[in-house]
Amino acid sequence: MLSVATALPPHRLDQEATLAAARAVFGPRMRDFDRLAPVFANTGIETRRAVRPIDWYREPRGWAERAAVFNDAALALLEEAAGEALDRAGVAPGEVDAIVCVTTTGIATPSLEALLIDRMGFRPDVVRLPVFGLGCAGGVLGLLRAGMMARAMPGRTVLFLVVELCTLAHRPEEATPTNVVASALFADGAAAALLRLDGEGGPTLGAGAEHTWPGTRDVMGWRIEDAGFGVVFSQDIPELIRTRLAQVLDDFLRREGMARAELAGLVCHTGGAKVLHALTDVLAPVSEGMEDAWAVLRDCGNMSAASVLFVLERRMLAGAKGRQLMLALGPGFTAGLALVDL
């Protein structure tokens, strides 16, 4: 991994101000809003970033408007993250041989990385792989797909991109508990990483795995409706983590010839306070790195697939060393696991 970089949109959402806005939007139509309101304080989030100012989210928005905002804002964030990753690695856009681009919060055709070719000066023959639908697991699973491409193209440079604009799924017209929780939790962000099989001196992406549990297709995902995406997530997610993840994790590590206690640290997706508490229980005795996940959650919220790259960047900047476990969970219900040597 030659470099990792992240990007945030300009609008800062203070959690107290977001609660006040949610109360104004949902409160008059929800008798139990006050019962749900503590979720804003309990998420572990203090601030988040969004692609539009908070007042924009007070009014219903149609699919066409959401899609237009997604295209413009996603491209701007990807250009920033990719440009920073290229600069950090000393790589010119014309030296990129392949691009893997992950998102689950919007649709663009031509896809986002195609739209970046002229905008950033990538070569016309760059190999492109747009990936949709991995949800929060996309940061880990997309990085693994980029690693597969790099291994299949020795000496070539692969750019991994991920952008998620979760706030665009906000539905002010739907006064439901799920929408209130989503309003308290989700945020926007983007990240980029450069990979090359013969790269030297940087972190090394090692083995990875994914596991999709049977009978869990309705745990999280999107409802596809006239107004766009509607969020679906189950209250059972923390319990599923506690009861099902450990076996999958230990089987993966065993295949790699190591035990959980041999991990030097963790790079975990910031799914929310309940998710991080569940992961802390399951991943014990390893805890190094969880403070970085909590810090990203506090400062940035849940940016879906982009979040785990923010945690990885923070770990790298803090000088973390040794073999780290990257972990994220997404629709399916699916776990993405990867080993990274820092």
C-alpha positions as CSV (number, residue, x, y, z in Angstrom):
1,M,0.0,0.0,0.0
2,L,1.8,3.1,-1.2
3,S,-0.5,5.6,0.5
4,V,-3.9,6.1,2.1
5,A,-5.8,9.4,2.1
6,T,-9.2,10.7,3.2
7,A,-11.6,13.6,2.4
8,L,-14.5,15.2,4.2
9,P,-17.3,17.4,2.8
10,P,-17.5,21.1,4.0
11,H,-20.6,21.1,6.1
12,R,-20.1,20.3,9.8
13,L,-23.1,18.9,11.7
14,D,-22.9,19.3,15.5
15,Q,-24.8,16.5,17.1
16,E,-26.8,18.8,19.4
17,A,-27.8,20.9,16.4
18,T,-28.7,17.7,14.5
19,L,-30.9,16.6,17.4
20,A,-32.7,20.0,17.3
21,A,-33.3,19.7,13.6
22,A,-34.5,16.1,13.9
23,R,-36.9,17.2,16.7
24,A,-38.3,19.9,14.5
25,V,-38.8,17.5,11.6
26,F,-39.9,14.3,13.3
27,G,-41.2,15.5,16.7
28,P,-44.6,16.8,15.6
29,R,-45.4,13.5,13.9
30,M,-43.9,11.1,16.4
31,R,-45.5,10.6,19.9
32,D,-42.4,8.7,21.0
33,F,-39.7,11.0,19.6
34,D,-38.6,12.0,23.1
35,R,-38.1,8.3,23.9
36,L,-35.9,7.9,20.9
37,A,-34.0,11.3,21.3
38,P,-31.3,9.9,23.6
39,V,-29.9,7.9,20.6
40,F,-28.2,11.1,19.4
41,A,-26.1,11.3,22.6
42,N,-25.6,7.6,22.8
43,T,-24.1,7.1,19.4
44,G,-20.7,8.3,20.5
45,I,-20.8,11.0,17.8
46,E,-20.0,14.7,18.5
47,T,-19.7,16.0,14.9
48,R,-20.2,14.7,11.4
49,R,-19.7,16.1,7.9
50,A,-22.4,16.4,5.2
51,V,-22.4,17.4,1.5
52,R,-25.2,19.9,2.1
53,P,-26.0,22.3,5.0
54,I,-28.4,21.0,7.7
55,D,-31.4,23.0,6.5
56,W,-31.2,21.2,3.1
57,Y,-32.2,18.0,4.8
58,R,-35.4,19.4,6.4
59,E,-37.3,19.1,3.1
60,P,-38.3,16.0,1.1
61,R,-36.0,15.5,-1.9
62,G,-36.8,13.4,-5.0
63,W,-34.6,10.7,-6.6
64,A,-33.4,13.0,-9.4
65,E,-32.3,15.7,-7.1
66,R,-30.5,13.3,-4.7
67,A,-28.7,11.6,-7.7
68,A,-27.5,15.0,-9.0
69,V,-26.1,16.0,-5.6
70,F,-24.5,12.6,-5.3
71,N,-22.7,12.9,-8.7
72,D,-21.4,16.4,-8.0
73,A,-20.4,15.9,-4.3
74,A,-19.0,12.3,-4.7
75,L,-16.7,13.4,-7.6
76,A,-15.4,16.4,-5.6
77,L,-14.6,14.2,-2.6
78,L,-13.0,11.4,-4.7
79,E,-10.9,14.0,-6.6
80,E,-9.6,15.3,-3.2
81,A,-8.9,11.9,-1.7
82,A,-7.3,10.5,-4.9
83,G,-5.2,13.6,-5.4
84,E,-3.9,13.4,-1.9
85,A,-3.1,9.7,-2.1
86,L,-1.3,10.3,-5.4
87,D,0.7,13.2,-3.9
88,R,1.7,11.2,-0.8
89,A,2.9,8.3,-3.0
90,G,4.7,10.6,-5.6
91,V,2.6,9.0,-8.3
92,A,1.2,10.9,-11.3
93,P,-2.4,10.2,-12.5
94,G,-1.0,8.9,-15.8
95,E,0.9,6.2,-13.9
96,V,-2.3,4.6,-12.5
97,D,-3.1,1.4,-14.4
98,A,-6.4,0.4,-12.7
99,I,-9.1,1.9,-10.5
100,V,-11.5,0.2,-8.2
101,C,-14.3,2.4,-7.0
102,V,-16.7,1.4,-4.2
103,T,-20.0,3.1,-3.3
104,T,-23.5,2.0,-2.1
105,T,-25.1,5.4,-1.5
106,G,-25.6,6.6,-5.1
107,I,-25.6,5.5,-8.7
108,A,-23.7,7.1,-11.6
109,T,-23.5,5.9,-15.2
110,P,-20.9,6.5,-16.5
111,S,-19.5,5.4,-13.2
112,L,-17.6,7.7,-10.9
113,E,-14.1,6.6,-11.7
114,A,-14.9,7.0,-15.5
115,L,-16.0,10.6,-14.8
116,L,-12.7,11.2,-13.1
117,I,-10.6,10.2,-16.1
118,D,-10.7,13.5,-17.8
119,R,-11.1,15.4,-14.6
120,M,-7.8,14.1,-13.1
121,G,-5.8,13.1,-16.1
122,F,-6.0,9.3,-15.8
123,R,-5.0,7.4,-19.0
124,P,-7.8,6.4,-21.4
125,D,-6.7,2.8,-21.2
126,V,-7.0,2.6,-17.3
127,V,-8.8,-0.5,-16.2
128,R,-11.9,0.3,-14.2
129,L,-13.9,-1.8,-11.7
130,P,-16.9,0.0,-10.2
131,V,-18.4,-1.9,-7.2
132,F,-21.9,-1.3,-5.8
133,G,-23.8,-2.9,-3.0
134,L,-21.2,-3.9,-0.4
135,G,-22.4,-1.3,2.1
136,C,-20.3,-0.7,5.2
137,A,-18.2,-3.8,4.4
138,G,-17.1,-2.2,1.1
139,G,-14.0,-0.5,2.6
140,V,-12.4,-3.8,3.5
141,L,-13.9,-5.9,0.7
142,G,-13.2,-3.3,-1.9
143,L,-9.6,-2.9,-0.7
144,L,-9.2,-6.7,-1.1
145,R,-10.6,-6.6,-4.6
146,A,-8.0,-3.9,-5.4
147,G,-5.3,-6.1,-3.9
148,M,-6.4,-9.0,-6.1
149,M,-6.0,-6.7,-9.2
150,A,-2.6,-5.5,-8.0
151,R,-1.4,-9.1,-7.6
152,A,-2.8,-10.0,-11.0
153,M,-0.9,-7.0,-12.6
154,P,2.6,-7.2,-11.2
155,G,4.4,-3.9,-11.3
156,R,1.2,-2.0,-12.1
157,T,-0.4,0.6,-9.8
158,V,-4.0,0.2,-8.6
159,L,-6.0,3.1,-7.2
160,F,-8.7,2.1,-4.7
161,L,-11.5,4.7,-4.2
162,V,-14.5,4.7,-1.8
163,V,-17.1,7.3,-1.3
164,E,-20.3,7.2,0.7
165,L,-22.8,10.0,1.0
166,C,-25.1,8.5,3.6
167,T,-26.9,11.7,4.4
168,L,-28.5,11.8,1.0
169,A,-30.8,8.9,2.1
170,H,-32.3,11.0,4.9
171,R,-36.1,11.0,4.6
172,P,-37.7,13.9,6.6
173,E,-41.2,12.8,5.3
174,E,-40.8,9.4,7.1
175,A,-41.3,9.7,10.8
176,T,-40.1,6.3,11.8
177,P,-37.7,5.0,14.5
178,T,-35.3,3.7,11.8
179,N,-35.1,7.2,10.2
180,V,-34.4,8.8,13.5
181,V,-31.6,6.5,14.3
182,A,-30.2,7.0,10.8
183,S,-30.3,10.7,11.3
184,A,-28.3,10.4,14.5
185,L,-25.6,8.1,13.0
186,F,-24.8,8.5,9.3
187,A,-22.4,10.9,7.6
188,D,-20.4,11.5,4.4
189,G,-16.8,10.9,3.5
190,A,-14.4,9.5,0.9
191,A,-11.0,7.7,0.9
192,A,-8.3,6.5,-1.5
193,A,-5.4,4.1,-1.4
194,L,-2.7,3.2,-3.9
195,L,-1.5,-0.4,-4.2
196,R,1.3,-2.1,-6.1
197,L,2.6,-5.6,-5.9
198,D,6.3,-4.6,-5.7
199,G,5.8,-1.5,-3.6
200,E,8.4,-1.0,-0.9
201,G,8.4,0.7,2.5
202,G,4.7,1.0,3.2
203,P,2.0,-1.1,4.8
204,T,1.4,-4.5,3.3
205,L,-2.1,-5.8,2.5
206,G,-2.2,-9.5,3.4
207,A,-4.8,-12.2,3.3
208,G,-8.5,-11.4,3.5
209,A,-11.8,-13.2,3.8
210,E,-15.5,-12.6,3.7
211,H,-18.4,-14.5,5.3
212,T,-22.1,-14.1,4.5
213,W,-24.3,-15.7,7.2
214,P,-27.4,-17.6,5.9
215,G,-30.8,-16.2,6.7
216,T,-29.6,-12.6,7.3
217,R,-30.5,-10.9,4.1
218,D,-32.9,-8.5,5.8
219,V,-30.5,-7.3,8.5
220,M,-29.3,-4.2,6.6
221,G,-29.6,-2.7,3.1
222,W,-31.7,-0.3,1.0
223,R,-35.4,-0.1,0.2
224,I,-35.5,1.1,-3.5
225,E,-38.4,3.5,-3.7
226,D,-39.6,6.5,-5.8
227,A,-37.8,9.0,-3.6
228,G,-34.5,7.0,-3.7
229,F,-32.9,4.8,-1.1
230,G,-34.5,4.1,2.2
231,V,-32.3,2.7,4.9
232,V,-32.9,-0.8,6.4
233,F,-31.0,-2.0,9.5
234,S,-31.9,-4.4,12.3
235,Q,-31.6,-3.8,16.0
236,D,-30.2,-7.4,16.1
237,I,-26.8,-6.4,14.6
238,P,-24.8,-6.1,17.9
239,E,-26.2,-9.5,19.0
240,L,-25.3,-11.1,15.7
241,I,-21.8,-9.8,16.1
242,R,-21.5,-11.2,19.6
243,T,-22.9,-14.6,18.7
244,R,-21.6,-15.3,15.2
245,L,-18.4,-13.3,14.5
246,A,-15.9,-15.0,16.8
247,Q,-16.0,-18.4,15.0
248,V,-15.6,-16.7,11.5
249,L,-12.7,-14.6,12.8
250,D,-10.9,-17.5,14.5
251,D,-11.3,-19.7,11.4
252,F,-9.8,-17.0,9.3
253,L,-6.8,-16.5,11.6
254,R,-6.3,-20.2,11.9
255,R,-6.0,-20.5,8.1
256,E,-3.3,-17.8,8.2
257,G,-1.4,-19.7,10.9
258,M,-2.1,-17.3,13.8
259,A,-4.2,-16.8,16.9
260,R,-6.2,-13.7,17.9
261,A,-3.8,-12.8,20.6
262,E,-1.0,-12.5,18.1
263,L,-2.7,-9.5,16.4
264,A,-0.9,-6.2,17.1
265,G,-4.0,-4.1,16.7
266,L,-7.4,-3.5,15.1
267,V,-8.8,-1.3,12.3
268,C,-12.5,-1.5,12.8
269,H,-15.4,0.1,10.9
270,T,-17.2,2.8,13.0
271,G,-20.7,1.3,12.8
272,G,-21.9,3.0,16.0
273,A,-21.4,2.8,19.7
274,K,-23.4,-0.5,20.1
275,V,-21.4,-2.1,17.2
276,L,-18.0,-1.0,18.7
277,H,-19.0,-2.3,22.1
278,A,-19.9,-5.6,20.6
279,L,-16.7,-5.8,18.6
280,T,-14.7,-5.0,21.7
281,D,-16.3,-7.9,23.5
282,V,-15.7,-10.3,20.6
283,L,-12.1,-9.2,19.7
284,A,-10.8,-9.5,23.2
285,P,-8.0,-9.8,24.3
286,V,-6.9,-7.5,21.4
287,S,-8.0,-3.9,22.0
288,E,-5.2,-1.8,20.5
289,G,-6.7,0.4,17.8
290,M,-10.2,0.5,19.2
291,E,-9.5,4.0,20.5
292,D,-8.9,5.1,16.9
293,A,-12.2,3.7,15.8
294,W,-14.0,5.5,18.6
295,A,-12.2,8.8,17.7
296,V,-13.3,8.5,14.0
297,L,-16.8,7.8,15.2
298,R,-16.7,10.8,17.5
299,D,-15.4,13.2,14.9
300,C,-16.9,11.8,11.6
301,G,-19.8,9.5,12.4
302,N,-20.6,6.4,10.4
303,M,-19.5,7.0,6.8
304,S,-20.3,3.5,5.7
305,A,-17.6,1.9,3.6
306,A,-15.3,4.9,3.9
307,S,-15.0,4.8,7.7
308,V,-12.5,1.9,8.0
309,L,-10.0,3.8,5.7
310,F,-10.3,6.8,8.1
311,V,-9.4,4.5,10.9
312,L,-6.5,2.9,8.9
313,E,-5.1,6.4,8.1
314,R,-5.3,7.4,11.7
315,R,-3.5,4.2,12.8
316,M,-0.8,4.9,10.2
317,L,-0.3,8.5,11.3
318,A,-0.1,7.4,14.9
319,G,2.8,5.2,14.0
320,A,1.1,1.8,14.8
321,K,3.2,-1.2,13.9
322,G,2.7,-4.9,13.4
323,R,-0.1,-7.0,12.0
324,Q,-3.5,-5.4,12.2
325,L,-6.9,-6.9,11.5
326,M,-9.2,-4.8,9.3
327,L,-12.9,-5.6,10.0
328,A,-16.2,-4.3,8.7
329,L,-19.7,-5.6,8.4
330,G,-22.3,-4.9,5.7
331,P,-25.4,-6.1,3.9
332,G,-25.7,-9.7,3.3
333,F,-25.2,-9.9,6.4
334,T,-21.5,-10.0,5.6
335,A,-18.2,-9.7,7.4
336,G,-15.1,-8.4,5.6
337,L,-11.7,-9.3,7.1
338,A,-8.2,-8.4,6.0
339,L,-4.7,-8.4,7.5
340,V,-2.5,-5.4,7.1
341,D,1.1,-5.2,8.3
342,L,2.1,-1.7,9.3
